[in-house]
Amino acid sequence: MSNAPLEGLRILSLAEQFPGPYATMLLSDMGAEVIMVERPGMGDPARQFTPLFKALNRGKKSVALDLKVPQELGRFRGLAAETDVIVEGFRPGKLAALGAGFEEMRKVNPRLVYVSISGYGQDGPYRDRAGHDLSYEGVGGLLAGQANAGLPGEVPRVPLADIGAALFAAIAVLSATISARRTGRGRYVDVSMSDAVVSMLTAFLVPEANGTPLGNFIAEPAYGVFTCGDGKLITLSIAHEDWFWRPFCEVIGRPKLAGLKGRDRAARKDALREDIAAVIVTRARDAWGLLFDKAGVPWGPVNSLTETLADPHVRARGLLRTLALPDGGSETHLVQPLKFDGFGSSPSSPAPELGADTDGVLGRGRG
């Protein structure tokens, strides 16, 4: 018997691209059996972006079924009868029209948890609007700085709507499964990417809704990115804490500024920031790091992706795993960040070829 937290949990995933695959990857790493149900011939459209697909779908199985074909829909229903969770990412109503929606599936499995991930959710005026991550970020308020300025800015490189929805979908799977096992009845969960963005902005939107907007609540001169003497970048993250500001001022040779309180620092932010920048550029990043660590000042390097992979802390935390490939090669993957006592979370296998597990999965019962 495995000691994986989710050992014995079977998930059928019809969710493509990013949110669903990331959510089910996390669950797979914790021991769930994740079976991707893909369209024959093309599969998940993300397969055309091979590095992305491999990163998000390691440790899973792939079954190729065309749900528009009655016989193959019947095979899918047979799988659903022996599974715990379905995660899907189609537009609202599409799977129901094919006969694979929640109401149809619960007839074959009353304990089934069914999680739908969509851009704007299953209802509301935007329900049928097409979109991708950037549009959901815009609606949800994540790009509010650009709205306030009335000018377009840089497109965020990290798809936070996708990632946020994936995390909420993983929570949905776990909480609804607990409910189903307690009550014997499955649940339907509606996960919206735009809703996820709104939720992530709780600390900003609640004050705005109550007429007490935060504005730039981290108006601190030593909260930002600075250039060091060797051209490398460093973060300083002194927010409102006087107990960090005081030793920082001592380290940079500005003891007369140590008595400034947060409100005073905010009022003089621009001038103080220029002064700090002029000091930081006089030493190399490693030299500042030693001084800040000794004084207990919050700081960090600004890493490139390559530097992150080589960072000694990332390595020490065991976030990288190497998988052997059937052809004798290998791939490096990231491990999900939850560390369980007595369980070494790790991807079990590389991403499957399209339909690689069709015969094996459909030819056996649950096990």
C-alpha positions in Angstrom: 0.0 0.0 0.0 1.4 3.4 -1.0 1.6 6.2 1.5 0.7 8.8 -1.1 -2.0 11.2 0.3 -4.3 10.7 -2.7 -3.6 7.0 -3.4 -6.8 5.4 -4.8 -8.3 8.6 -6.1 -9.1 8.3 -9.8 -9.5 11.5 -11.9 -10.7 11.7 -15.5 -9.4 14.9 -17.1 -11.0 16.5 -20.1 -9.4 19.8 -19.3 -6.9 21.1 -21.8 -4.3 23.8 -22.3 -3.1 25.1 -18.8 -5.5 25.4 -15.8 -6.9 21.8 -15.8 -3.6 20.2 -16.6 -1.8 22.1 -13.9 -4.5 21.3 -11.3 -4.4 17.6 -12.1 -0.6 17.5 -12.2 -0.5 18.7 -8.6 -3.1 16.0 -7.7 -1.1 13.4 -9.6 2.0 14.2 -7.7 0.2 13.5 -4.5 -0.8 10.0 -5.7 -4.0 10.4 -7.7 -4.4 8.4 -10.9 -5.0 11.0 -13.6 -6.3 9.8 -16.9 -6.5 12.4 -19.7 -9.3 11.8 -22.1 -8.2 13.3 -25.4 -9.6 13.8 -28.8 -8.2 11.2 -31.3 -5.8 12.6 -33.8 -4.9 15.9 -32.1 -5.4 15.5 -28.4 -4.8 18.4 -26.1 -4.0 21.5 -28.3 -1.1 22.2 -26.0 0.6 19.2 -27.5 1.8 21.5 -30.3 3.8 23.3 -27.6 5.8 20.3 -26.6 7.8 21.8 -23.7 4.6 23.2 -22.1 2.7 20.0 -22.5 5.4 17.8 -21.0 5.8 20.2 -18.1 2.1 20.0 -17.1 1.2 16.4 -17.9 3.9 14.2 -16.5 2.8 11.3 -14.4 -0.6 10.9 -16.2 -2.2 8.5 -18.6 -3.8 9.2 -22.0 -6.9 7.7 -23.4 -8.1 8.7 -26.9 -11.9 8.9 -27.2 -14.2 10.8 -29.5 -17.3 11.6 -27.4 -19.2 12.5 -30.5 -19.3 8.8 -31.4 -22.0 7.0 -29.4 -19.9 3.9 -28.9 -16.9 5.9 -27.5 -19.2 8.0 -25.4 -20.5 4.8 -23.9 -16.9 3.8 -23.1 -16.4 7.1 -21.4 -19.5 6.5 -19.3 -18.1 3.2 -18.3 -14.9 4.9 -17.1 -17.0 7.5 -15.3 -18.8 4.8 -13.4 -15.5 3.7 -11.9 -13.9 7.0 -11.2 -14.1 9.6 -8.4 -13.6 12.9 -10.2 -14.1 14.4 -13.7 -12.3 17.7 -14.4 -13.3 19.4 -17.7 -12.4 22.7 -19.3 -14.8 23.1 -22.2 -17.1 26.0 -22.8 -20.3 26.0 -20.7 -22.9 23.4 -21.9 -20.7 21.7 -24.5 -20.2 18.4 -22.7 -23.8 18.4 -21.7 -24.8 18.7 -25.3 -22.7 15.6 -26.1 -24.3 13.6 -23.2 -21.3 13.9 -20.9 -22.4 16.7 -18.6 -22.8 16.4 -14.8 -26.4 15.4 -14.9 -25.7 12.6 -17.3 -22.7 11.4 -15.5 -24.2 11.4 -12.1 -26.8 8.9 -13.3 -24.0 6.3 -13.9 -22.1 7.4 -10.7 -24.0 9.2 -8.0 -20.8 9.7 -6.0 -19.1 11.5 -8.8 -17.4 14.9 -8.3 -17.6 17.0 -11.5 -15.4 20.1 -11.7 -15.9 22.5 -14.7 -13.2 25.1 -15.4 -14.2 27.9 -17.8 -13.2 31.5 -18.5 -16.2 33.3 -17.0 -18.2 30.5 -15.3 -21.4 28.6 -16.1 -23.7 31.7 -15.9 -23.5 35.5 -16.2 -23.5 37.8 -19.2 -19.9 36.7 -20.2 -20.7 33.0 -20.0 -20.2 32.3 -23.7 -17.5 34.9 -24.4 -14.2 33.5 -25.7 -11.1 34.4 -23.9 -7.7 33.5 -22.6 -5.7 34.4 -19.5 -5.1 38.1 -20.3 -8.8 38.8 -20.8 -9.6 37.3 -17.4 -6.9 39.3 -15.8 -8.4 42.4 -17.3 -11.9 41.8 -16.2 -10.8 40.7 -12.7 -8.9 43.8 -12.0 -5.3 42.5 -12.1 -4.5 45.1 -14.7 -6.1 47.9 -12.7 -2.8 50.0 -12.8 -3.1 50.2 -16.6 -6.8 51.1 -16.3 -6.1 53.9 -13.9 -3.3 55.3 -16.1 -5.4 55.0 -19.2 -2.5 53.5 -21.0 -1.7 49.9 -22.1 1.3 48.4 -20.4 3.4 45.3 -20.6 1.5 42.0 -20.9 2.2 39.9 -17.8 4.3 36.9 -18.6 2.9 34.7 -15.8 -0.7 33.5 -16.6 -2.1 34.2 -13.1 -5.7 33.6 -14.1 -4.8 30.2 -15.4 -2.7 29.4 -12.3 -5.3 30.8 -9.9 -8.1 28.8 -11.5 -5.9 25.6 -11.4 -5.3 26.0 -7.6 -9.0 26.6 -6.9 -9.8 23.6 -9.1 -7.5 21.4 -7.0 -9.1 22.7 -3.9 -12.5 21.9 -5.4 -11.5 18.4 -6.2 -10.3 17.8 -2.6 -13.2 19.4 -0.8 -15.9 17.9 -3.0 -14.3 14.5 -2.7 -14.4 14.7 1.1 -18.1 15.7 0.9 -18.9 12.9 -1.5 -17.2 10.3 0.8 -19.1 11.7 3.8 -22.5 11.9 2.2 -22.4 9.3 -0.6 -23.5 12.1 -3.0 -21.3 13.7 -5.7 -21.1 17.4 -6.3 -20.8 19.8 -9.2 -18.2 22.6 -8.9 -18.1 25.7 -11.2 -14.6 27.2 -11.4 -14.2 30.5 -13.3 -10.8 31.9 -14.3 -12.1 35.5 -14.0 -13.6 34.7 -10.6 -10.2 33.3 -9.5 -8.6 36.7 -10.4 -11.3 38.6 -8.4 -10.7 36.3 -5.4 -7.0 36.8 -5.5 -7.5 40.5 -5.3 -9.6 40.2 -2.1 -7.3 42.4 -0.1 -7.6 45.2 -2.7 -11.3 44.8 -3.8 -12.9 44.6 -0.3 -11.5 48.0 0.7 -12.5 49.5 -2.7 -16.0 48.1 -2.2 -16.3 49.8 1.2 -15.0 53.2 0.1 -11.6 52.8 1.8 -9.3 51.9 -1.1 -5.7 50.9 -0.2 -4.1 52.7 -3.0 -0.4 52.1 -3.0 -0.3 50.5 0.4 3.4 49.6 0.1 4.6 53.2 -0.5 8.0 52.4 1.0 11.3 53.5 -0.4 13.1 50.2 0.4 10.4 48.0 -1.2 11.5 47.4 -4.8 14.2 46.3 -7.2 17.6 47.9 -7.2 20.8 47.7 -9.3 24.0 46.6 -7.6 27.5 47.5 -8.4 28.1 44.4 -10.5 25.0 45.1 -12.6 23.0 42.4 -10.9 19.5 43.2 -9.5 18.4 42.8 -5.9 15.1 43.0 -4.2 14.6 44.9 -0.9 11.3 44.1 0.7 10.9 46.4 3.7 7.2 47.1 3.9 5.9 48.8 7.0 8.3 47.3 9.6 10.4 49.8 11.5 12.3 46.9 12.9 13.7 46.2 9.4 14.1 49.8 8.4 16.4 50.6 11.3 19.1 48.0 10.7 18.8 48.6 7.0 19.7 52.3 7.5 22.7 51.3 9.6 24.0 48.8 6.9 23.8 51.4 4.1 25.4 54.1 6.2 22.4 56.3 6.7 21.9 56.1 10.5 20.2 59.5 10.6 17.3 58.1 8.6 16.7 55.1 11.0 14.1 57.0 13.1 11.8 57.7 10.2 8.4 56.0 10.7 6.4 54.5 7.9 4.3 57.5 7.2 7.3 59.7 7.1 9.1 57.3 4.8 6.1 57.3 2.4 6.0 61.1 2.3 9.6 61.2 1.2 9.5 58.0 -0.8 11.0 59.3 -4.1 13.9 61.1 -2.6 14.7 58.3 -0.2 14.5 55.8 -3.0 17.0 57.7 -5.1 19.4 57.9 -2.1 19.0 54.2 -1.5 19.6 53.4 -5.2 22.8 55.5 -5.2 24.1 53.5 -2.2 23.1 50.0 -3.5 25.0 50.6 -6.7 28.3 50.9 -4.9 28.6 47.2 -3.9 28.2 43.9 -5.7 25.0 41.9 -4.9 26.8 39.1 -3.0 28.5 41.7 -0.8 25.1 43.3 0.0 23.6 39.9 0.6 26.1 39.1 3.3 25.6 42.4 5.1 21.8 42.2 4.9 21.7 38.6 6.1 23.9 39.5 9.1 21.6 42.4 10.0 18.3 40.5 9.4 17.2 42.8 6.5 14.8 41.2 4.0 16.3 40.9 0.5 16.7 38.5 -2.3 18.4 38.1 -5.7 16.5 38.8 -8.9 17.1 35.5 -10.7 16.7 34.6 -14.3 15.0 31.3 -14.9 18.4 29.6 -15.3 19.5 31.1 -12.1 16.4 29.9 -10.3 17.1 26.4 -11.4 20.6 26.6 -10.0 19.7 28.5 -6.9 21.1 26.7 -3.8 17.9 27.1 -1.9 15.7 25.7 -4.7 18.1 22.8 -4.9 18.2 22.2 -1.2 14.4 22.2 -1.1 14.3 19.3 -3.5 12.1 21.0 -6.1 13.8 19.4 -9.1 13.5 15.7 -10.1 15.0 13.9 -13.0 12.9 11.3 -14.8 14.3 8.6 -17.0 12.8 8.4 -20.5 12.1 5.2 -22.5 14.7 6.2 -25.1 17.4 6.3 -22.5 17.4 10.0 -22.1 16.1 12.1 -19.2 13.9 15.1 -18.3 14.0 17.4 -15.4 10.7 18.3 -13.8 9.5 20.4 -10.9 7.9 18.9 -7.8 4.7 20.4 -6.4 5.6 22.4 -3.3 3.7 20.5 -0.6 6.0 18.4 1.6 4.2 15.6 3.4 5.7 13.7 6.3 6.4 10.2 5.2 5.8 10.8 1.5 8.3 11.9 -1.0 6.2 13.6 -3.7 7.7 13.1 -7.1 6.5 12.8 -10.7 6.3 9.1 -11.6 6.6 9.2 -15.4 6.9 11.6 -18.3 3.9 12.9 -20.2 2.2 10.2 -22.2 1.9 9.9 -25.9 -1.6 10.5 -27.2 -3.8 7.5 -26.5 -0.9 5.5 -25.1 -3.1 4.0 -22.3 -6.3 3.6 -24.2 -6.3 -0.2 -24.3 -4.8 -0.6 -20.9 -7.3 1.6 -19.1 -10.4 0.5 -21.1 -9.5 -3.1 -20.9 -9.4 -3.3 -17.1 -11.5 -2.4 -14.2 -10.5 0.0 -11.6 -7.2 -0.8 -9.9 
